[in-house]
Amino acid sequence: MLAMMNLPDSASRRVKGAVRDGISPLQGVLRGGVRELRDIFRYVRGIGDLALENRALSEEIVYLRGEMRMARELERDNQMLRDLLGFVQRFPNKLVSCEVIGRDSTGWWQTVRLDKGAFAGVAEGRAVITTDGLIGRTVSVSDRTADVLLLSDPSCKVSVRLARSGTFGVVAGLGAKPGEQPACRLDYVLKTADVQEGDEVVTSGLGGLFPKGLLVGRVTKVEMDESGLYQTAWIDSAADLGELEYGFVAATEKDLAAARPESLVEDVLIDSETSSLEGESP
């Protein structure tokens, strides 16, 4: 360094120029490396920003899909309520609207539980229907619930008539069959009776248990029995017994007259509890 300082100006310039020329390739390499590192950092940062953006978009998609599902559910519920309201207005009998709140775990197809009972005018032995057709009859009624024996149960028998030909018969359930839609069967139909696949089966009104004209189901198969004297018809229920959400109990005027409004029931319970507490006080 001291030697360079003592050199003449012309010689010093030549030495400095030579040094600059010598280190310029290294500077170029270093500059390129710094530029590449800067580009890499920008790229990595860009990937991070893109990942954050993708995450935000994914969250928005999930949210929008949830909103769409909720909208479809609301639309379905709204349409169902409209159908139920129109059905109630068209039906000649007094109907008690109920919601299905449970099923018998020992027989999925045999019974369901409704959320209304005697206090709402529900009585035993009453037809239970949906907008699609008959589903069964009430068999056990408490103050606030009612159990319904479904058409699929072998002990549920219904007097019916074929809507097209007028042929009468009695339909009984075939019981639960895992993996299959529960069906009913119409036995002992005379061999001369006009029964065809697709025929609608409706309640006959005989016996007074089920109102006349309720749709029970449709004939899916007809066979002659071994004796050759009778026909047997298999019937699919009109209502989907596996997807029940609501039901209507066909109540009589007497049932409704015996009903007790919920507010009155609560007042009675409160009064009885108050009287009990007063009796216990010293």
C-alpha atoms as a printed R data frame, in Angstrom:
    type eleno elety resid chain resno        x       y       z
1   ATOM     1    CA   MET     A     1    0.000   0.000   0.000
2   ATOM     2    CA   LEU     A     2    2.866   2.396   0.932
3   ATOM     3    CA   ALA     A     3    4.620   1.498  -2.306
4   ATOM     4    CA   MET     A     4    1.551   2.421  -4.322
5   ATOM     5    CA   MET     A     5    1.247   5.722  -2.525
6   ATOM     6    CA   ASN     A     6    4.856   6.561  -3.465
7   ATOM     7    CA   LEU     A     7    4.388   5.687  -7.138
8   ATOM     8    CA   PRO     A     8    3.928   8.393  -9.711
9   ATOM     9    CA   ASP     A     9    0.349   9.211 -10.584
10  ATOM    10    CA   SER     A    10    0.478   7.506 -13.945
11  ATOM    11    CA   ALA     A    11    1.901   4.312 -12.498
12  ATOM    12    CA   SER     A    12   -0.566   4.375  -9.599
13  ATOM    13    CA   ARG     A    13   -3.484   4.695 -12.026
14  ATOM    14    CA   ARG     A    14   -2.229   1.733 -14.027
15  ATOM    15    CA   VAL     A    15   -1.874  -0.422 -10.912
16  ATOM    16    CA   LYS     A    16   -5.323   0.574  -9.631
17  ATOM    17    CA   GLY     A    17   -6.822  -0.138 -13.037
18  ATOM    18    CA   ALA     A    18   -5.195  -3.545 -13.106
19  ATOM    19    CA   VAL     A    19   -6.527  -4.325  -9.642
20  ATOM    20    CA   ARG     A    20  -10.037  -3.227 -10.644
21  ATOM    21    CA   ASP     A    21   -9.836  -5.310 -13.777
22  ATOM    22    CA   GLY     A    22   -8.675  -8.274 -11.736
23  ATOM    23    CA   ILE     A    23  -11.443  -8.149  -9.157
24  ATOM    24    CA   SER     A    24  -14.260  -7.145 -11.520
25  ATOM    25    CA   PRO     A    25  -15.138 -10.788 -12.385
26  ATOM    26    CA   LEU     A    26  -15.413 -11.553  -8.682
27  ATOM    27    CA   GLN     A    27  -17.579  -8.484  -8.176
28  ATOM    28    CA   GLY     A    28  -19.766  -9.596 -11.046
29  ATOM    29    CA   VAL     A    29  -20.120 -13.014  -9.524
30  ATOM    30    CA   LEU     A    30  -20.932 -11.549  -6.117
31  ATOM    31    CA   ARG     A    31  -23.392  -9.112  -7.654
32  ATOM    32    CA   GLY     A    32  -25.096 -11.936  -9.555
33  ATOM    33    CA   GLY     A    33  -25.209 -14.039  -6.409
34  ATOM    34    CA   VAL     A    34  -26.777 -11.203  -4.439
35  ATOM    35    CA   ARG     A    35  -29.278 -10.678  -7.248
36  ATOM    36    CA   GLU     A    36  -30.135 -14.369  -7.296
37  ATOM    37    CA   LEU     A    37  -30.523 -14.412  -3.518
38  ATOM    38    CA   ARG     A    38  -32.779 -11.378  -3.735
39  ATOM    39    CA   ASP     A    39  -34.848 -13.100  -6.431
40  ATOM    40    CA   ILE     A    40  -35.001 -16.258  -4.317
41  ATOM    41    CA   PHE     A    41  -36.204 -14.274  -1.309
42  ATOM    42    CA   ARG     A    42  -38.825 -12.575  -3.447
43  ATOM    43    CA   TYR     A    43  -39.908 -15.950  -4.837
44  ATOM    44    CA   VAL     A    44  -40.145 -17.508  -1.385
45  ATOM    45    CA   ARG     A    45  -42.049 -14.514  -0.102
46  ATOM    46    CA   GLY     A    46  -44.334 -14.753  -3.124
47  ATOM    47    CA   ILE     A    47  -44.978 -18.415  -2.375
48  ATOM    48    CA   GLY     A    48  -45.836 -17.500   1.210
49  ATOM    49    CA   ASP     A    49  -48.224 -14.777   0.046
50  ATOM    50    CA   LEU     A    50  -49.784 -17.195  -2.452
51  ATOM    51    CA   ALA     A    51  -50.214 -19.828   0.278
52  ATOM    52    CA   LEU     A    52  -51.938 -17.290   2.511
53  ATOM    53    CA   GLU     A    53  -54.172 -16.240  -0.379
54  ATOM    54    CA   ASN     A    54  -55.024 -19.868  -1.174
55  ATOM    55    CA   ARG     A    55  -55.852 -20.505   2.466
56  ATOM    56    CA   ALA     A    56  -58.131 -17.488   2.561
57  ATOM    57    CA   LEU     A    57  -59.846 -18.612  -0.652
58  ATOM    58    CA   SER     A    58  -60.263 -22.142   0.726
59  ATOM    59    CA   GLU     A    59  -61.850 -20.777   3.891
60  ATOM    60    CA   GLU     A    60  -64.195 -18.650   1.793
61  ATOM    61    CA   ILE     A    61  -65.152 -21.662  -0.357
62  ATOM    62    CA   VAL     A    62  -65.926 -23.715   2.765
63  ATOM    63    CA   TYR     A    63  -68.027 -20.861   4.143
64  ATOM    64    CA   LEU     A    64  -69.928 -20.383   0.871
65  ATOM    65    CA   ARG     A    65  -70.582 -24.114   0.567
66  ATOM    66    CA   GLY     A    66  -71.964 -24.108   4.095
67  ATOM    67    CA   GLU     A    67  -74.194 -21.173   3.206
68  ATOM    68    CA   MET     A    68  -75.437 -23.027   0.113
69  ATOM    69    CA   ARG     A    69  -76.223 -26.137   2.166
70  ATOM    70    CA   MET     A    70  -78.123 -24.057   4.702
71  ATOM    71    CA   ALA     A    71  -80.039 -22.328   1.914
72  ATOM    72    CA   ARG     A    72  -80.997 -25.687   0.392
73  ATOM    73    CA   GLU     A    73  -82.106 -26.987   3.804
74  ATOM    74    CA   LEU     A    74  -84.210 -23.866   4.384
75  ATOM    75    CA   GLU     A    75  -85.741 -24.199   0.930
76  ATOM    76    CA   ARG     A    76  -86.531 -27.873   1.562
77  ATOM    77    CA   ASP     A    77  -88.048 -27.131   4.978
78  ATOM    78    CA   ASN     A    78  -90.055 -24.252   3.548
79  ATOM    79    CA   GLN     A    79  -91.452 -26.430   0.767
80  ATOM    80    CA   MET     A    80  -92.230 -29.204   3.252
81  ATOM    81    CA   LEU     A    81  -94.113 -26.799   5.504
82  ATOM    82    CA   ARG     A    82  -96.060 -25.474   2.525
83  ATOM    83    CA   ASP     A    83  -97.008 -29.031   1.544
84  ATOM    84    CA   LEU     A    84  -98.019 -29.872   5.115
85  ATOM    85    CA   LEU     A    85 -100.133 -26.740   5.421
86  ATOM    86    CA   GLY     A    86 -101.904 -27.417   2.131
87  ATOM    87    CA   PHE     A    87 -102.469 -31.044   3.126
88  ATOM    88    CA   VAL     A    88 -104.021 -30.083   6.465
89  ATOM    89    CA   GLN     A    89 -106.336 -27.586   4.780
90  ATOM    90    CA   ARG     A    90 -107.503 -30.183   2.236
91  ATOM    91    CA   PHE     A    91 -107.999 -33.051   4.670
92  ATOM    92    CA   PRO     A    92 -111.611 -33.360   5.927
93  ATOM    93    CA   ASN     A    93 -110.724 -34.790   9.377
94  ATOM    94    CA   LYS     A    94 -109.177 -32.958  12.298
95  ATOM    95    CA   LEU     A    95 -105.412 -33.492  12.192
96  ATOM    96    CA   VAL     A    96 -102.884 -33.107  14.990
97  ATOM    97    CA   SER     A    97  -99.491 -32.182  13.562
98  ATOM    98    CA   CYS     A    98  -96.603 -34.047  15.214
99  ATOM    99    CA   GLU     A    99  -92.860 -34.418  14.797
100 ATOM   100    CA   VAL     A   100  -91.076 -37.773  14.843
101 ATOM   101    CA   ILE     A   101  -88.662 -37.707  17.782
102 ATOM   102    CA   GLY     A   102  -87.577 -41.345  18.067
103 ATOM   103    CA   ARG     A   103  -87.686 -44.935  16.848
104 ATOM   104    CA   ASP     A   104  -87.808 -48.312  18.502
105 ATOM   105    CA   SER     A   105  -84.195 -49.527  18.518
106 ATOM   106    CA   THR     A   106  -85.321 -53.169  18.535
107 ATOM   107    CA   GLY     A   107  -87.211 -52.767  15.263
108 ATOM   108    CA   TRP     A   108  -86.269 -49.790  13.108
109 ATOM   109    CA   TRP     A   109  -89.250 -50.109  10.813
110 ATOM   110    CA   GLN     A   110  -91.908 -51.117  13.360
111 ATOM   111    CA   THR     A   111  -92.552 -48.068  15.567
112 ATOM   112    CA   VAL     A   112  -91.822 -44.360  15.772
113 ATOM   113    CA   ARG     A   113  -92.481 -41.877  18.565
114 ATOM   114    CA   LEU     A   114  -94.296 -38.578  18.101
115 ATOM   115    CA   ASP     A   115  -93.818 -35.453  20.185
116 ATOM   116    CA   LYS     A   116  -97.504 -35.011  21.097
117 ATOM   117    CA   GLY     A   117  -99.895 -37.036  23.194
118 ATOM   118    CA   ALA     A   118 -103.197 -36.865  25.062
119 ATOM   119    CA   PHE     A   119 -102.732 -33.227  26.033
120 ATOM   120    CA   ALA     A   120 -102.785 -32.335  22.299
121 ATOM   121    CA   GLY     A   121 -105.792 -34.527  21.455
122 ATOM   122    CA   VAL     A   122 -103.950 -37.702  20.398
123 ATOM   123    CA   ALA     A   123 -105.621 -40.989  21.369
124 ATOM   124    CA   GLU     A   124 -104.812 -44.655  20.865
125 ATOM   125    CA   GLY     A   125 -106.000 -46.471  17.775
126 ATOM   126    CA   ARG     A   126 -105.927 -43.435  15.491
127 ATOM   127    CA   ALA     A   127 -104.630 -43.343  11.927
128 ATOM   128    CA   VAL     A   128 -101.315 -41.560  11.390
129 ATOM   129    CA   ILE     A   129 -100.579 -40.156   7.957
130 ATOM   130    CA   THR     A   130  -98.166 -37.961   6.014
131 ATOM   131    CA   THR     A   131  -98.646 -36.008   2.814
132 ATOM   132    CA   ASP     A   132  -97.611 -39.194   0.960
133 ATOM   133    CA   GLY     A   133 -100.092 -41.540   2.619
134 ATOM   134    CA   LEU     A   134 -100.852 -43.748   5.611
135 ATOM   135    CA   ILE     A   135  -97.941 -44.760   7.846
136 ATOM   136    CA   GLY     A   136  -99.687 -46.611  10.700
137 ATOM   137    CA   ARG     A   137 -101.764 -46.169  13.863
138 ATOM   138    CA   THR     A   138 -101.187 -44.969  17.403
139 ATOM   139    CA   VAL     A   139 -100.744 -47.799  19.922
140 ATOM   140    CA   SER     A   140  -99.414 -46.180  23.095
141 ATOM   141    CA   VAL     A   141 -100.196 -42.624  24.148
142 ATOM   142    CA   SER     A   142  -98.877 -40.689  27.127
143 ATOM   143    CA   ASP     A   143  -99.637 -37.100  28.051
144 ATOM   144    CA   ARG     A   144  -96.984 -35.672  25.731
145 ATOM   145    CA   THR     A   145  -95.900 -38.501  23.391
146 ATOM   146    CA   ALA     A   146  -97.428 -41.214  21.233
147 ATOM   147    CA   ASP     A   147  -95.994 -44.384  19.707
148 ATOM   148    CA   VAL     A   148  -97.032 -45.321  16.194
149 ATOM   149    CA   LEU     A   149  -97.165 -48.906  14.904
150 ATOM   150    CA   LEU     A   150  -96.020 -48.666  11.287
151 ATOM   151    CA   LEU     A   151  -97.537 -50.417   8.297
152 ATOM   152    CA   SER     A   152  -94.428 -52.563   8.037
153 ATOM   153    CA   ASP     A   153  -95.203 -54.337  11.314
154 ATOM   154    CA   PRO     A   154  -96.924 -57.733  10.824
155 ATOM   155    CA   SER     A   155  -99.425 -56.904  13.577
156 ATOM   156    CA   CYS     A   156 -100.592 -53.763  11.766
157 ATOM   157    CA   LYS     A   157 -103.518 -54.813   9.577
158 ATOM   158    CA   VAL     A   158 -105.480 -52.427   7.392
159 ATOM   159    CA   SER     A   159 -108.729 -52.972   5.506
160 ATOM   160    CA   VAL     A   160 -108.054 -51.736   1.972
161 ATOM   161    CA   ARG     A   161 -109.506 -51.453  -1.495
162 ATOM   162    CA   LEU     A   162 -107.854 -51.358  -4.916
163 ATOM   163    CA   ALA     A   163 -108.669 -47.928  -6.305
164 ATOM   164    CA   ARG     A   164 -108.937 -49.095  -9.925
165 ATOM   165    CA   SER     A   165 -110.983 -52.274  -9.633
166 ATOM   166    CA   GLY     A   166 -112.644 -51.823  -6.241
167 ATOM   167    CA   THR     A   167 -111.357 -55.176  -4.941
168 ATOM   168    CA   PHE     A   168 -111.318 -55.374  -1.136
169 ATOM   169    CA   GLY     A   169 -108.733 -57.016   1.086
170 ATOM   170    CA   VAL     A   170 -106.615 -56.742   4.201
171 ATOM   171    CA   VAL     A   171 -103.003 -55.555   4.120
172 ATOM   172    CA   ALA     A   172 -100.432 -56.660   6.721
173 ATOM   173    CA   GLY     A   173  -96.788 -55.712   7.140
174 ATOM   174    CA   LEU     A   174  -93.933 -58.054   6.267
175 ATOM   175    CA   GLY     A   175  -91.615 -56.886   9.051
176 ATOM   176    CA   ALA     A   176  -88.227 -55.219   8.913
177 ATOM   177    CA   LYS     A   177  -85.858 -56.423   6.217
178 ATOM   178    CA   PRO     A   178  -82.314 -55.003   6.527
179 ATOM   179    CA   GLY     A   179  -81.278 -53.162   3.396
180 ATOM   180    CA   GLU     A   180  -84.729 -53.312   1.821
181 ATOM   181    CA   GLN     A   181  -87.688 -50.971   1.701
182 ATOM   182    CA   PRO     A   182  -90.316 -52.392   4.048
183 ATOM   183    CA   ALA     A   183  -93.336 -53.749   2.210
184 ATOM   184    CA   CYS     A   184  -96.835 -54.993   2.930
185 ATOM   185    CA   ARG     A   185  -98.773 -57.889   1.506
186 ATOM   186    CA   LEU     A   186 -102.368 -58.364   0.454
187 ATOM   187    CA   ASP     A   187 -103.382 -62.000   0.943
188 ATOM   188    CA   TYR     A   188 -106.356 -64.125  -0.052
189 ATOM   189    CA   VAL     A   189 -107.463 -62.100  -3.027
190 ATOM   190    CA   LEU     A   190 -109.778 -64.199  -5.210
191 ATOM   191    CA   LYS     A   191 -108.108 -65.503  -8.325
192 ATOM   192    CA   THR     A   192 -110.775 -63.844 -10.451
193 ATOM   193    CA   ALA     A   193 -110.098 -60.401  -8.950
194 ATOM   194    CA   ASP     A   194 -108.553 -57.790 -11.227
195 ATOM   195    CA   VAL     A   195 -105.183 -56.966  -9.639
196 ATOM   196    CA   GLN     A   196 -102.329 -55.473 -11.624
197 ATOM   197    CA   GLU     A   197  -98.879 -54.102 -10.889
198 ATOM   198    CA   GLY     A   198  -99.027 -50.370 -10.262
199 ATOM   199    CA   ASP     A   199 -102.555 -50.434  -8.810
200 ATOM   200    CA   GLU     A   200 -103.084 -47.945  -6.013
201 ATOM   201    CA   VAL     A   201 -104.188 -49.375  -2.678
202 ATOM   202    CA   VAL     A   202 -106.325 -47.147  -0.435
203 ATOM   203    CA   THR     A   203 -108.070 -47.591   2.893
204 ATOM   204    CA   SER     A   204 -111.593 -48.947   2.578
205 ATOM   205    CA   GLY     A   205 -113.017 -47.216   5.647
206 ATOM   206    CA   LEU     A   206 -114.426 -50.523   6.911
207 ATOM   207    CA   GLY     A   207 -114.100 -51.018  10.657
208 ATOM   208    CA   GLY     A   208 -113.935 -47.287  11.353
209 ATOM   209    CA   LEU     A   209 -110.286 -47.283  12.416
210 ATOM   210    CA   PHE     A   210 -108.821 -45.669   9.296
211 ATOM   211    CA   PRO     A   211 -110.613 -42.926   7.350
212 ATOM   212    CA   LYS     A   212 -111.709 -43.948   3.864
213 ATOM   213    CA   GLY     A   213 -109.549 -43.191   0.841
214 ATOM   214    CA   LEU     A   214 -106.097 -42.835   2.415
215 ATOM   215    CA   LEU     A   215 -103.320 -43.962   0.084
216 ATOM   216    CA   VAL     A   216 -101.543 -47.024   1.478
217 ATOM   217    CA   GLY     A   217  -99.228 -47.944  -1.383
218 ATOM   218    CA   ARG     A   218  -98.956 -49.504  -4.820
219 ATOM   219    CA   VAL     A   219  -98.913 -53.079  -6.020
220 ATOM   220    CA   THR     A   220  -95.436 -54.170  -7.119
221 ATOM   221    CA   LYS     A   221  -96.002 -57.881  -7.761
222 ATOM   222    CA   VAL     A   222  -98.918 -60.313  -8.072
223 ATOM   223    CA   GLU     A   223  -98.696 -64.100  -7.761
224 ATOM   224    CA   MET     A   224 -101.121 -67.007  -7.558
225 ATOM   225    CA   ASP     A   225 -100.798 -69.065  -4.382
226 ATOM   226    CA   GLU     A   226 -100.105 -72.809  -4.358
227 ATOM   227    CA   SER     A   227 -103.778 -73.746  -4.062
228 ATOM   228    CA   GLY     A   228 -104.623 -71.811  -7.208
229 ATOM   229    CA   LEU     A   229 -107.637 -70.255  -5.480
230 ATOM   230    CA   TYR     A   230 -106.193 -66.946  -4.346
231 ATOM   231    CA   GLN     A   231 -103.775 -64.257  -5.431
232 ATOM   232    CA   THR     A   232 -101.122 -62.584  -3.324
233 ATOM   233    CA   ALA     A   233 -100.117 -58.978  -3.993
234 ATOM   234    CA   TRP     A   234  -96.971 -57.298  -2.655
235 ATOM   235    CA   ILE     A   235  -97.314 -53.616  -1.865
236 ATOM   236    CA   ASP     A   236  -94.720 -50.895  -1.365
237 ATOM   237    CA   SER     A   237  -95.884 -48.242   1.093
238 ATOM   238    CA   ALA     A   238  -96.552 -44.840  -0.441
239 ATOM   239    CA   ALA     A   239  -94.754 -43.079   2.427
240 ATOM   240    CA   ASP     A   240  -91.056 -43.671   2.990
241 ATOM   241    CA   LEU     A   241  -91.186 -45.244   6.442
242 ATOM   242    CA   GLY     A   242  -87.435 -44.897   6.848
243 ATOM   243    CA   GLU     A   243  -87.356 -41.115   6.389
244 ATOM   244    CA   LEU     A   244  -90.251 -39.933   8.535
245 ATOM   245    CA   GLU     A   245  -89.941 -36.443  10.001
246 ATOM   246    CA   TYR     A   246  -93.547 -35.410  10.512
247 ATOM   247    CA   GLY     A   247  -96.872 -37.129  10.961
248 ATOM   248    CA   PHE     A   248 -100.530 -36.231  11.384
249 ATOM   249    CA   VAL     A   249 -102.838 -38.027  13.785
250 ATOM   250    CA   ALA     A   250 -106.449 -38.206  12.602
251 ATOM   251    CA   ALA     A   251 -108.241 -37.096  15.771
252 ATOM   252    CA   THR     A   252 -111.941 -37.191  16.539
253 ATOM   253    CA   GLU     A   253 -113.976 -34.372  18.031
254 ATOM   254    CA   LYS     A   254 -114.044 -36.342  21.284
255 ATOM   255    CA   ASP     A   255 -110.231 -36.580  21.292
256 ATOM   256    CA   LEU     A   256 -109.858 -32.850  20.808
257 ATOM   257    CA   ALA     A   257 -112.502 -32.083  23.422
258 ATOM   258    CA   ALA     A   258 -110.483 -34.086  25.951
259 ATOM   259    CA   ALA     A   259 -107.255 -32.294  25.057
260 ATOM   260    CA   ARG     A   260 -105.688 -30.038  27.650
261 ATOM   261    CA   PRO     A   261 -103.882 -26.888  26.476
262 ATOM   262    CA   GLU     A   262 -100.220 -26.873  27.446
263 ATOM   263    CA   SER     A   263 -100.571 -23.611  29.364
264 ATOM   264    CA   LEU     A   264 -103.401 -25.081  31.426
265 ATOM   265    CA   VAL     A   265 -101.368 -28.200  32.102
266 ATOM   266    CA   GLU     A   266  -98.408 -26.112  33.275
267 ATOM   267    CA   ASP     A   267 -100.686 -24.102  35.585
268 ATOM   268    CA   VAL     A   268 -102.064 -27.308  37.082
269 ATOM   269    CA   LEU     A   269  -98.555 -28.694  37.636
270 ATOM   270    CA   ILE     A   270  -97.372 -25.443  39.223
271 ATOM   271    CA   ASP     A   271 -100.437 -25.285  41.490
272 ATOM   272    CA   SER     A   272  -99.949 -28.892  42.590
273 ATOM   273    CA   GLU     A   273  -96.251 -28.276  43.325
274 ATOM   274    CA   THR     A   274  -97.102 -25.127  45.277
275 ATOM   275    CA   SER     A   275  -99.762 -26.947  47.304
276 ATOM   276    CA   SER     A   276  -97.277 -29.742  48.022
277 ATOM   277    CA   LEU     A   277  -94.657 -27.268  49.251
278 ATOM   278    CA   GLU     A   278  -97.208 -25.445  51.411
279 ATOM   279    CA   GLY     A   279  -98.274 -28.736  52.941
280 ATOM   280    CA   GLU     A   280  -94.682 -29.526  53.854
281 ATOM   281    CA   SER     A   281  -94.040 -26.207  55.577
282 ATOM   282    CA   PRO     A   282  -94.268 -26.239  59.398
